[in-house]
Amino acid sequence: RKMCLYFLKVMVFPKKDLSYRRKQRYISVHLEDYLVQLFGERG
């Protein structure tokens, strides 16, 4: 889980980007499916 937390921090780090909200929404929507495909787990 440390990897996941670090990954999330890296993904959400660029808060200065104008597309931050768009990225955050996209991540929040597709993050679960992405993690399922990446780790093969369903949380």
mmCIF entry with sequence, helices, sheets and N, C-alpha, C, O atoms, coordinates in Angstrom:
data_MODEL
# 
_entry.id   MODEL 
# 
_entity.id                         1 
_entity.type                       polymer 
_entity.pdbx_number_of_molecules   1 
# 
_entity_poly.entity_id                      1 
_entity_poly.type                           'polypeptide(L)' 
_entity_poly.nstd_linkage                   no 
_entity_poly.nstd_monomer                   no 
_entity_poly.pdbx_seq_one_letter_code       RKMCLYFLKVMVFPKKDLSYRRKQRYISVHLEDYLVQLFGERG 
_entity_poly.pdbx_seq_one_letter_code_can   RKMCLYFLKVMVFPKKDLSYRRKQRYISVHLEDYLVQLFGERG 
_entity_poly.pdbx_strand_id                 A 
# 
loop_
_entity_poly_seq.entity_id 
_entity_poly_seq.num 
_entity_poly_seq.mon_id 
_entity_poly_seq.hetero 
1 1  ARG n 
1 2  LYS n 
1 3  MET n 
1 4  CYS n 
1 5  LEU n 
1 6  TYR n 
1 7  PHE n 
1 8  LEU n 
1 9  LYS n 
1 10 VAL n 
1 11 MET n 
1 12 VAL n 
1 13 PHE n 
1 14 PRO n 
1 15 LYS n 
1 16 LYS n 
1 17 ASP n 
1 18 LEU n 
1 19 SER n 
1 20 TYR n 
1 21 ARG n 
1 22 ARG n 
1 23 LYS n 
1 24 GLN n 
1 25 ARG n 
1 26 TYR n 
1 27 ILE n 
1 28 SER n 
1 29 VAL n 
1 30 HIS n 
1 31 LEU n 
1 32 GLU n 
1 33 ASP n 
1 34 TYR n 
1 35 LEU n 
1 36 VAL n 
1 37 GLN n 
1 38 LEU n 
1 39 PHE n 
1 40 GLY n 
1 41 GLU n 
1 42 ARG n 
1 43 GLY n 
# 
_struct_asym.id          A 
_struct_asym.entity_id   1 
# 
loop_
_struct_conf.conf_type_id 
_struct_conf.id 
_struct_conf.pdbx_PDB_helix_id 
_struct_conf.beg_label_comp_id 
_struct_conf.beg_label_asym_id 
_struct_conf.beg_label_seq_id 
_struct_conf.pdbx_beg_PDB_ins_code 
_struct_conf.end_label_comp_id 
_struct_conf.end_label_asym_id 
_struct_conf.end_label_seq_id 
_struct_conf.pdbx_end_PDB_ins_code 
_struct_conf.beg_auth_comp_id 
_struct_conf.beg_auth_asym_id 
_struct_conf.beg_auth_seq_id 
_struct_conf.end_auth_comp_id 
_struct_conf.end_auth_asym_id 
_struct_conf.end_auth_seq_id 
_struct_conf.pdbx_PDB_helix_class 
_struct_conf.details 
_struct_conf.pdbx_PDB_helix_length 
HELX_P HELX_P1 AA1 LYS A 2  ? VAL A 12 ? LYS A 2  VAL A 12 1 ? 11 
HELX_P HELX_P2 AA2 TYR A 20 ? PHE A 39 ? TYR A 20 PHE A 39 1 ? 20 
# 
_struct_conf_type.id          HELX_P 
_struct_conf_type.criteria    ? 
_struct_conf_type.reference   ? 
# 
loop_
_atom_site.group_PDB 
_atom_site.id 
_atom_site.type_symbol 
_atom_site.label_atom_id 
_atom_site.label_alt_id 
_atom_site.label_comp_id 
_atom_site.label_asym_id 
_atom_site.label_entity_id 
_atom_site.label_seq_id 
_atom_site.pdbx_PDB_ins_code 
_atom_site.Cartn_x 
_atom_site.Cartn_y 
_atom_site.Cartn_z 
_atom_site.occupancy 
_atom_site.B_iso_or_equiv 
_atom_site.pdbx_formal_charge 
_atom_site.auth_seq_id 
_atom_site.auth_comp_id 
_atom_site.auth_asym_id 
_atom_site.auth_atom_id 
_atom_site.pdbx_PDB_model_num 
ATOM 1   N N  . ARG A 1 1  ? 0.830   -1.210 0.000   1.00 0.00 ? 1  ARG A N  1 
ATOM 2   C CA . ARG A 1 1  ? 0.000   0.000  0.000   1.00 0.00 ? 1  ARG A CA 1 
ATOM 3   C C  . ARG A 1 1  ? 0.862   1.256  0.000   1.00 0.00 ? 1  ARG A C  1 
ATOM 4   O O  . ARG A 1 1  ? 0.414   2.316  -0.437  1.00 0.00 ? 1  ARG A O  1 
ATOM 5   N N  . LYS A 1 2  ? 2.078   1.147  0.479   1.00 0.00 ? 2  LYS A N  1 
ATOM 6   C CA . LYS A 1 2  ? 2.963   2.315  0.462   1.00 0.00 ? 2  LYS A CA 1 
ATOM 7   C C  . LYS A 1 2  ? 3.180   2.782  -0.970  1.00 0.00 ? 2  LYS A C  1 
ATOM 8   O O  . LYS A 1 2  ? 3.217   3.982  -1.243  1.00 0.00 ? 2  LYS A O  1 
ATOM 9   N N  . MET A 1 3  ? 3.322   1.820  -1.887  1.00 0.00 ? 3  MET A N  1 
ATOM 10  C CA . MET A 1 3  ? 3.498   2.163  -3.294  1.00 0.00 ? 3  MET A CA 1 
ATOM 11  C C  . MET A 1 3  ? 2.283   2.929  -3.796  1.00 0.00 ? 3  MET A C  1 
ATOM 12  O O  . MET A 1 3  ? 2.418   3.925  -4.507  1.00 0.00 ? 3  MET A O  1 
ATOM 13  N N  . CYS A 1 4  ? 1.093   2.458  -3.422  1.00 0.00 ? 4  CYS A N  1 
ATOM 14  C CA . CYS A 1 4  ? -0.139  3.100  -3.883  1.00 0.00 ? 4  CYS A CA 1 
ATOM 15  C C  . CYS A 1 4  ? -0.221  4.531  -3.363  1.00 0.00 ? 4  CYS A C  1 
ATOM 16  O O  . CYS A 1 4  ? -0.532  5.457  -4.112  1.00 0.00 ? 4  CYS A O  1 
ATOM 17  N N  . LEU A 1 5  ? 0.062   4.703  -2.073  1.00 0.00 ? 5  LEU A N  1 
ATOM 18  C CA . LEU A 1 5  ? -0.016  6.033  -1.486  1.00 0.00 ? 5  LEU A CA 1 
ATOM 19  C C  . LEU A 1 5  ? 0.975   6.967  -2.167  1.00 0.00 ? 5  LEU A C  1 
ATOM 20  O O  . LEU A 1 5  ? 0.629   8.098  -2.510  1.00 0.00 ? 5  LEU A O  1 
ATOM 21  N N  . TYR A 1 6  ? 2.200   6.503  -2.364  1.00 0.00 ? 6  TYR A N  1 
ATOM 22  C CA . TYR A 1 6  ? 3.206   7.314  -3.036  1.00 0.00 ? 6  TYR A CA 1 
ATOM 23  C C  . TYR A 1 6  ? 2.756   7.653  -4.450  1.00 0.00 ? 6  TYR A C  1 
ATOM 24  O O  . TYR A 1 6  ? 2.911   8.783  -4.915  1.00 0.00 ? 6  TYR A O  1 
ATOM 25  N N  . PHE A 1 7  ? 2.183   6.635  -5.138  1.00 0.00 ? 7  PHE A N  1 
ATOM 26  C CA . PHE A 1 7  ? 1.694   6.825  -6.501  1.00 0.00 ? 7  PHE A CA 1 
ATOM 27  C C  . PHE A 1 7  ? 0.613   7.902  -6.525  1.00 0.00 ? 7  PHE A C  1 
ATOM 28  O O  . PHE A 1 7  ? 0.623   8.785  -7.383  1.00 0.00 ? 7  PHE A O  1 
ATOM 29  N N  . LEU A 1 8  ? -0.317  7.821  -5.577  1.00 0.00 ? 8  LEU A N  1 
ATOM 30  C CA . LEU A 1 8  ? -1.394  8.810  -5.518  1.00 0.00 ? 8  LEU A CA 1 
ATOM 31  C C  . LEU A 1 8  ? -0.817  10.200 -5.278  1.00 0.00 ? 8  LEU A C  1 
ATOM 32  O O  . LEU A 1 8  ? -1.233  11.165 -5.920  1.00 0.00 ? 8  LEU A O  1 
ATOM 33  N N  . LYS A 1 9  ? 0.141   10.308 -4.356  1.00 0.00 ? 9  LYS A N  1 
ATOM 34  C CA . LYS A 1 9  ? 0.741   11.606 -4.071  1.00 0.00 ? 9  LYS A CA 1 
ATOM 35  C C  . LYS A 1 9  ? 1.398   12.171 -5.323  1.00 0.00 ? 9  LYS A C  1 
ATOM 36  O O  . LYS A 1 9  ? 1.281   13.364 -5.605  1.00 0.00 ? 9  LYS A O  1 
ATOM 37  N N  . VAL A 1 10 ? 2.085   11.323 -6.071  1.00 0.00 ? 10 VAL A N  1 
ATOM 38  C CA . VAL A 1 10 ? 2.756   11.775 -7.289  1.00 0.00 ? 10 VAL A CA 1 
ATOM 39  C C  . VAL A 1 10 ? 1.728   12.219 -8.322  1.00 0.00 ? 10 VAL A C  1 
ATOM 40  O O  . VAL A 1 10 ? 1.922   13.223 -9.008  1.00 0.00 ? 10 VAL A O  1 
ATOM 41  N N  . MET A 1 11 ? 0.634   11.470 -8.430  1.00 0.00 ? 11 MET A N  1 
ATOM 42  C CA . MET A 1 11 ? -0.392  11.796 -9.419  1.00 0.00 ? 11 MET A CA 1 
ATOM 43  C C  . MET A 1 11 ? -1.084  13.108 -9.058  1.00 0.00 ? 11 MET A C  1 
ATOM 44  O O  . MET A 1 11 ? -1.395  13.913 -9.937  1.00 0.00 ? 11 MET A O  1 
ATOM 45  N N  . VAL A 1 12 ? -1.323  13.322 -7.762  1.00 0.00 ? 12 VAL A N  1 
ATOM 46  C CA . VAL A 1 12 ? -2.096  14.485 -7.323  1.00 0.00 ? 12 VAL A CA 1 
ATOM 47  C C  . VAL A 1 12 ? -1.187  15.676 -7.013  1.00 0.00 ? 12 VAL A C  1 
ATOM 48  O O  . VAL A 1 12 ? -1.672  16.755 -6.670  1.00 0.00 ? 12 VAL A O  1 
ATOM 49  N N  . PHE A 1 13 ? 0.115   15.484 -7.133  1.00 0.00 ? 13 PHE A N  1 
ATOM 50  C CA . PHE A 1 13 ? 1.068   16.523 -6.740  1.00 0.00 ? 13 PHE A CA 1 
ATOM 51  C C  . PHE A 1 13 ? 0.907   17.821 -7.530  1.00 0.00 ? 13 PHE A C  1 
ATOM 52  O O  . PHE A 1 13 ? 0.877   18.895 -6.929  1.00 0.00 ? 13 PHE A O  1 
ATOM 53  N N  . PRO A 1 14 ? 0.800   17.753 -8.876  1.00 0.00 ? 14 PRO A N  1 
ATOM 54  C CA . PRO A 1 14 ? 0.747   19.006 -9.662  1.00 0.00 ? 14 PRO A CA 1 
ATOM 55  C C  . PRO A 1 14 ? -0.559  19.760 -9.459  1.00 0.00 ? 14 PRO A C  1 
ATOM 56  O O  . PRO A 1 14 ? -1.414  19.766 -10.344 1.00 0.00 ? 14 PRO A O  1 
ATOM 57  N N  . LYS A 1 15 ? -0.723  20.398 -8.300  1.00 0.00 ? 15 LYS A N  1 
ATOM 58  C CA . LYS A 1 15 ? -1.952  21.142 -8.021  1.00 0.00 ? 15 LYS A CA 1 
ATOM 59  C C  . LYS A 1 15 ? -1.981  22.463 -8.778  1.00 0.00 ? 15 LYS A C  1 
ATOM 60  O O  . LYS A 1 15 ? -3.038  23.079 -8.920  1.00 0.00 ? 15 LYS A O  1 
ATOM 61  N N  . LYS A 1 16 ? -0.832  22.894 -9.260  1.00 0.00 ? 16 LYS A N  1 
ATOM 62  C CA . LYS A 1 16 ? -0.763  24.177 -9.953  1.00 0.00 ? 16 LYS A CA 1 
ATOM 63  C C  . LYS A 1 16 ? -1.317  24.081 -11.371 1.00 0.00 ? 16 LYS A C  1 
ATOM 64  O O  . LYS A 1 16 ? -1.612  25.097 -12.001 1.00 0.00 ? 16 LYS A O  1 
ATOM 65  N N  . ASP A 1 17 ? -1.457  22.847 -11.868 1.00 0.00 ? 17 ASP A N  1 
ATOM 66  C CA . ASP A 1 17 ? -1.971  22.688 -13.232 1.00 0.00 ? 17 ASP A CA 1 
ATOM 67  C C  . ASP A 1 17 ? -3.421  23.138 -13.309 1.00 0.00 ? 17 ASP A C  1 
ATOM 68  O O  . ASP A 1 17 ? -4.203  22.922 -12.384 1.00 0.00 ? 17 ASP A O  1 
ATOM 69  N N  . LEU A 1 18 ? -3.769  23.770 -14.432 1.00 0.00 ? 18 LEU A N  1 
ATOM 70  C CA . LEU A 1 18 ? -5.145  24.209 -14.619 1.00 0.00 ? 18 LEU A CA 1 
ATOM 71  C C  . LEU A 1 18 ? -6.069  23.012 -14.780 1.00 0.00 ? 18 LEU A C  1 
ATOM 72  O O  . LEU A 1 18 ? -7.259  23.087 -14.473 1.00 0.00 ? 18 LEU A O  1 
ATOM 73  N N  . SER A 1 19 ? -5.512  21.908 -15.263 1.00 0.00 ? 19 SER A N  1 
ATOM 74  C CA . SER A 1 19 ? -6.312  20.707 -15.492 1.00 0.00 ? 19 SER A CA 1 
ATOM 75  C C  . SER A 1 19 ? -6.285  19.801 -14.268 1.00 0.00 ? 19 SER A C  1 
ATOM 76  O O  . SER A 1 19 ? -6.574  18.608 -14.368 1.00 0.00 ? 19 SER A O  1 
ATOM 77  N N  . TYR A 1 20 ? -5.939  20.366 -13.111 1.00 0.00 ? 20 TYR A N  1 
ATOM 78  C CA . TYR A 1 20 ? -5.841  19.560 -11.888 1.00 0.00 ? 20 TYR A CA 1 
ATOM 79  C C  . TYR A 1 20 ? -7.182  18.908 -11.573 1.00 0.00 ? 20 TYR A C  1 
ATOM 80  O O  . TYR A 1 20 ? -7.255  17.711 -11.298 1.00 0.00 ? 20 TYR A O  1 
ATOM 81  N N  . ARG A 1 21 ? -8.249  19.718 -11.618 1.00 0.00 ? 21 ARG A N  1 
ATOM 82  C CA . ARG A 1 21 ? -9.572  19.172 -11.303 1.00 0.00 ? 21 ARG A CA 1 
ATOM 83  C C  . ARG A 1 21 ? -9.947  18.081 -12.287 1.00 0.00 ? 21 ARG A C  1 
ATOM 84  O O  . ARG A 1 21 ? -10.498 17.049 -11.903 1.00 0.00 ? 21 ARG A O  1 
ATOM 85  N N  . ARG A 1 22 ? -9.645  18.311 -13.557 1.00 0.00 ? 22 ARG A N  1 
ATOM 86  C CA . ARG A 1 22 ? -9.988  17.316 -14.577 1.00 0.00 ? 22 ARG A CA 1 
ATOM 87  C C  . ARG A 1 22 ? -9.225  16.027 -14.315 1.00 0.00 ? 22 ARG A C  1 
ATOM 88  O O  . ARG A 1 22 ? -9.791  14.936 -14.397 1.00 0.00 ? 22 ARG A O  1 
ATOM 89  N N  . LYS A 1 23 ? -7.931  16.153 -13.998 1.00 0.00 ? 23 LYS A N  1 
ATOM 90  C CA . LYS A 1 23 ? -7.124  14.967 -13.693 1.00 0.00 ? 23 LYS A CA 1 
ATOM 91  C C  . LYS A 1 23 ? -7.666  14.268 -12.455 1.00 0.00 ? 23 LYS A C  1 
ATOM 92  O O  . LYS A 1 23 ? -7.808  13.045 -12.429 1.00 0.00 ? 23 LYS A O  1 
ATOM 93  N N  . GLN A 1 24 ? -7.967  15.066 -11.421 1.00 0.00 ? 24 GLN A N  1 
ATOM 94  C CA . GLN A 1 24 ? -8.447  14.482 -10.168 1.00 0.00 ? 24 GLN A CA 1 
ATOM 95  C C  . GLN A 1 24 ? -9.740  13.718 -10.405 1.00 0.00 ? 24 GLN A C  1 
ATOM 96  O O  . GLN A 1 24 ? -9.913  12.609 -9.900  1.00 0.00 ? 24 GLN A O  1 
ATOM 97  N N  . ARG A 1 25 ? -10.657 14.317 -11.181 1.00 0.00 ? 25 ARG A N  1 
ATOM 98  C CA . ARG A 1 25 ? -11.925 13.646 -11.466 1.00 0.00 ? 25 ARG A CA 1 
ATOM 99  C C  . ARG A 1 25 ? -11.673 12.371 -12.249 1.00 0.00 ? 25 ARG A C  1 
ATOM 100 O O  . ARG A 1 25 ? -12.232 11.324 -11.923 1.00 0.00 ? 25 ARG A O  1 
ATOM 101 N N  . TYR A 1 26 ? -10.840 12.444 -13.276 1.00 0.00 ? 26 TYR A N  1 
ATOM 102 C CA . TYR A 1 26 ? -10.521 11.262 -14.085 1.00 0.00 ? 26 TYR A CA 1 
ATOM 103 C C  . TYR A 1 26 ? -9.917  10.174 -13.212 1.00 0.00 ? 26 TYR A C  1 
ATOM 104 O O  . TYR A 1 26 ? -10.284 9.004  -13.324 1.00 0.00 ? 26 TYR A O  1 
ATOM 105 N N  . ILE A 1 27 ? -8.986  10.563 -12.339 1.00 0.00 ? 27 ILE A N  1 
ATOM 106 C CA . ILE A 1 27 ? -8.339  9.584  -11.456 1.00 0.00 ? 27 ILE A CA 1 
ATOM 107 C C  . ILE A 1 27 ? -9.368  8.961  -10.527 1.00 0.00 ? 27 ILE A C  1 
ATOM 108 O O  . ILE A 1 27 ? -9.413  7.740  -10.375 1.00 0.00 ? 27 ILE A O  1 
ATOM 109 N N  . SER A 1 28 ? -10.196 9.794  -9.906  1.00 0.00 ? 28 SER A N  1 
ATOM 110 C CA . SER A 1 28 ? -11.170 9.280  -8.943  1.00 0.00 ? 28 SER A CA 1 
ATOM 111 C C  . SER A 1 28 ? -12.157 8.343  -9.619  1.00 0.00 ? 28 SER A C  1 
ATOM 112 O O  . SER A 1 28 ? -12.680 7.425  -8.986  1.00 0.00 ? 28 SER A O  1 
ATOM 113 N N  . VAL A 1 29 ? -12.417 8.572  -10.910 1.00 0.00 ? 29 VAL A N  1 
ATOM 114 C CA . VAL A 1 29 ? -13.384 7.730  -11.627 1.00 0.00 ? 29 VAL A CA 1 
ATOM 115 C C  . VAL A 1 29 ? -12.738 6.436  -12.085 1.00 0.00 ? 29 VAL A C  1 
ATOM 116 O O  . VAL A 1 29 ? -13.354 5.374  -12.003 1.00 0.00 ? 29 VAL A O  1 
ATOM 117 N N  . HIS A 1 30 ? -11.498 6.512  -12.567 1.00 0.00 ? 30 HIS A N  1 
ATOM 118 C CA . HIS A 1 30 ? -10.865 5.346  -13.193 1.00 0.00 ? 30 HIS A CA 1 
ATOM 119 C C  . HIS A 1 30 ? -9.804  4.691  -12.312 1.00 0.00 ? 30 HIS A C  1 
ATOM 120 O O  . HIS A 1 30 ? -9.223  3.672  -12.687 1.00 0.00 ? 30 HIS A O  1 
ATOM 121 N N  . LEU A 1 31 ? -9.551  5.275  -11.145 1.00 0.00 ? 31 LEU A N  1 
ATOM 122 C CA . LEU A 1 31 ? -8.470  4.761  -10.309 1.00 0.00 ? 31 LEU A CA 1 
ATOM 123 C C  . LEU A 1 31 ? -8.743  3.326  -9.885  1.00 0.00 ? 31 LEU A C  1 
ATOM 124 O O  . LEU A 1 31 ? -7.852  2.479  -9.943  1.00 0.00 ? 31 LEU A O  1 
ATOM 125 N N  . GLU A 1 32 ? -9.979  3.047  -9.458  1.00 0.00 ? 32 GLU A N  1 
ATOM 126 C CA . GLU A 1 32 ? -10.305 1.699  -8.991  1.00 0.00 ? 32 GLU A CA 1 
ATOM 127 C C  . GLU A 1 32 ? -10.065 0.681  -10.098 1.00 0.00 ? 32 GLU A C  1 
ATOM 128 O O  . GLU A 1 32 ? -9.394  -0.329 -9.883  1.00 0.00 ? 32 GLU A O  1 
ATOM 129 N N  . ASP A 1 33 ? -10.615 0.945  -11.287 1.00 0.00 ? 33 ASP A N  1 
ATOM 130 C CA . ASP A 1 33 ? -10.439 0.006  -12.400 1.00 0.00 ? 33 ASP A CA 1 
ATOM 131 C C  . ASP A 1 33 ? -8.961  -0.125 -12.750 1.00 0.00 ? 33 ASP A C  1 
ATOM 132 O O  . ASP A 1 33 ? -8.484  -1.221 -13.045 1.00 0.00 ? 33 ASP A O  1 
ATOM 133 N N  . TYR A 1 34 ? -8.234  0.998  -12.716 1.00 0.00 ? 34 TYR A N  1 
ATOM 134 C CA . TYR A 1 34 ? -6.817  0.966  -13.051 1.00 0.00 ? 34 TYR A CA 1 
ATOM 135 C C  . TYR A 1 34 ? -6.053  0.104  -12.060 1.00 0.00 ? 34 TYR A C  1 
ATOM 136 O O  . TYR A 1 34 ? -5.208  -0.704 -12.444 1.00 0.00 ? 34 TYR A O  1 
ATOM 137 N N  . LEU A 1 35 ? -6.363  0.285  -10.766 1.00 0.00 ? 35 LEU A N  1 
ATOM 138 C CA . LEU A 1 35 ? -5.685  -0.512 -9.742  1.00 0.00 ? 35 LEU A CA 1 
ATOM 139 C C  . LEU A 1 35 ? -6.043  -1.981 -9.894  1.00 0.00 ? 35 LEU A C  1 
ATOM 140 O O  . LEU A 1 35 ? -5.197  -2.852 -9.689  1.00 0.00 ? 35 LEU A O  1 
ATOM 141 N N  . VAL A 1 36 ? -7.295  -2.262 -10.251 1.00 0.00 ? 36 VAL A N  1 
ATOM 142 C CA . VAL A 1 36 ? -7.715  -3.660 -10.437 1.00 0.00 ? 36 VAL A CA 1 
ATOM 143 C C  . VAL A 1 36 ? -6.905  -4.285 -11.564 1.00 0.00 ? 36 VAL A C  1 
ATOM 144 O O  . VAL A 1 36 ? -6.450  -5.422 -11.445 1.00 0.00 ? 36 VAL A O  1 
ATOM 145 N N  . GLN A 1 37 ? -6.722  -3.554 -12.650 1.00 0.00 ? 37 GLN A N  1 
ATOM 146 C CA . GLN A 1 37 ? -5.958  -4.080 -13.780 1.00 0.00 ? 37 GLN A CA 1 
ATOM 147 C C  . GLN A 1 37 ? -4.481  -4.173 -13.428 1.00 0.00 ? 37 GLN A C  1 
ATOM 148 O O  . GLN A 1 37 ? -3.784  -5.075 -13.891 1.00 0.00 ? 37 GLN A O  1 
ATOM 149 N N  . LEU A 1 38 ? -4.002  -3.236 -12.605 1.00 0.00 ? 38 LEU A N  1 
ATOM 150 C CA . LEU A 1 38 ? -2.581  -3.181 -12.302 1.00 0.00 ? 38 LEU A CA 1 
ATOM 151 C C  . LEU A 1 38 ? -2.190  -4.237 -11.274 1.00 0.00 ? 38 LEU A C  1 
ATOM 152 O O  . LEU A 1 38 ? -1.189  -4.933 -11.440 1.00 0.00 ? 38 LEU A O  1 
ATOM 153 N N  . PHE A 1 39 ? -2.985  -4.353 -10.211 1.00 0.00 ? 39 PHE A N  1 
ATOM 154 C CA . PHE A 1 39 ? -2.642  -5.269 -9.122  1.00 0.00 ? 39 PHE A CA 1 
ATOM 155 C C  . PHE A 1 39 ? -3.478  -6.537 -9.151  1.00 0.00 ? 39 PHE A C  1 
ATOM 156 O O  . PHE A 1 39 ? -3.154  -7.512 -8.472  1.00 0.00 ? 39 PHE A O  1 
ATOM 157 N N  . GLY A 1 40 ? -4.567  -6.532 -9.942  1.00 0.00 ? 40 GLY A N  1 
ATOM 158 C CA . GLY A 1 40 ? -5.415  -7.707 -10.011 1.00 0.00 ? 40 GLY A CA 1 
ATOM 159 C C  . GLY A 1 40 ? -6.193  -7.916 -8.731  1.00 0.00 ? 40 GLY A C  1 
ATOM 160 O O  . GLY A 1 40 ? -6.539  -9.045 -8.383  1.00 0.00 ? 40 GLY A O  1 
ATOM 161 N N  . GLU A 1 41 ? -6.473  -6.818 -8.022  1.00 0.00 ? 41 GLU A N  1 
ATOM 162 C CA . GLU A 1 41 ? -7.221  -6.919 -6.772  1.00 0.00 ? 41 GLU A CA 1 
ATOM 163 C C  . GLU A 1 41 ? -8.482  -6.076 -6.866  1.00 0.00 ? 41 GLU A C  1 
ATOM 164 O O  . GLU A 1 41 ? -8.542  -5.099 -7.613  1.00 0.00 ? 41 GLU A O  1 
ATOM 165 N N  . ARG A 1 42 ? -9.483  -6.469 -6.097  1.00 0.00 ? 42 ARG A N  1 
ATOM 166 C CA . ARG A 1 42 ? -10.713 -5.681 -6.044  1.00 0.00 ? 42 ARG A CA 1 
ATOM 167 C C  . ARG A 1 42 ? -10.908 -5.189 -4.618  1.00 0.00 ? 42 ARG A C  1 
ATOM 168 O O  . ARG A 1 42 ? -11.164 -5.984 -3.713  1.00 0.00 ? 42 ARG A O  1 
ATOM 169 N N  . GLY A 1 43 ? -10.789 -3.873 -4.412  1.00 0.00 ? 43 GLY A N  1 
ATOM 170 C CA . GLY A 1 43 ? -10.916 -3.327 -3.074  1.00 0.00 ? 43 GLY A CA 1 
ATOM 171 C C  . GLY A 1 43 ? -12.281 -2.758 -2.835  1.00 0.00 ? 43 GLY A C  1 
ATOM 172 O O  . GLY A 1 43 ? -12.558 -2.253 -1.747  1.00 0.00 ? 43 GLY A O  1 
# 
